[in-house]
Amino acid sequence: MKKLIMLIILLLSFPAWAHHTKDHTMLSENTDQVINMTRQGADNPWLLIVWACIVILFALGVVRLINKK
């Protein structure tokens, strides 16, 4: 389950990879382009659904931990 959650998080952060290079030369890129690519990553329509699922899973884990005592 942890691997699945990590895979989802990595796939959702894929647009943020756009301004990172192997040499970490983000500062040498066009500033407007970097800002636009970062905003594209934040505008993912599935992001709200994935975060809701993560919150639900976390809440279930907390409830399970509380009921275990």
N, C-alpha and C positions, 0 to 999 in steps of 0.2 A: 504494500500500500504506500509506503514511504517513497519507493522508487517511482510509482505512478504520479504521486503529487509533485515530486521534483521534476519529472518530465513535463508535466503541465506547466509548471512555473517557468521552466526553461523555454518552452515553446511560446509562452505569452511574452517573454522578454526578448524574443527574436528581433522585433523592430528596433529595439534599443542597441542592438549590435551594429546597426548601420553606421554609426559614427565612431566606432572603435575599430582600430586596425591592429595588426600584429605588432607594429612598432609604436603603438600608442601615440600617434601623431594627430590626435584630435585637435590640438591647438593650432595646427597649421592648416586646417580646413576652413572653409567659408562658414562664418558664424551663423548666418541666416539658415544655411542648409542643415547645420547641426541642430539648431533649435526646431526647425520643421520636422526633422526625422524623429527627434525626441517626442514631439507632440503627437506624431503619428502613432507611436507606441502607446501613448496614454489614451488614445481614442479607440482602442480595441473594443468592439461591441460585446465581446464575450467576457471581457474582464470582470464586469459586475457579477455575472453568473458564477465564474470560477471563484471569486472572492467569497460569494455567498456560500458556496459548497465548502470552502476551506473553513469558514466561520462555523458552519454546522458541524463539520467533522471535529473541530476543536471543542465545540460545546459538548458534543457527545463524549469526547474523551474526558472532559472535566466532570461530567455527570457520572461517568463510569468510575472515575477515580474517587469521587465523593461517596458513591454507593458501595464502594469496595470496603470502606472503613467500618 
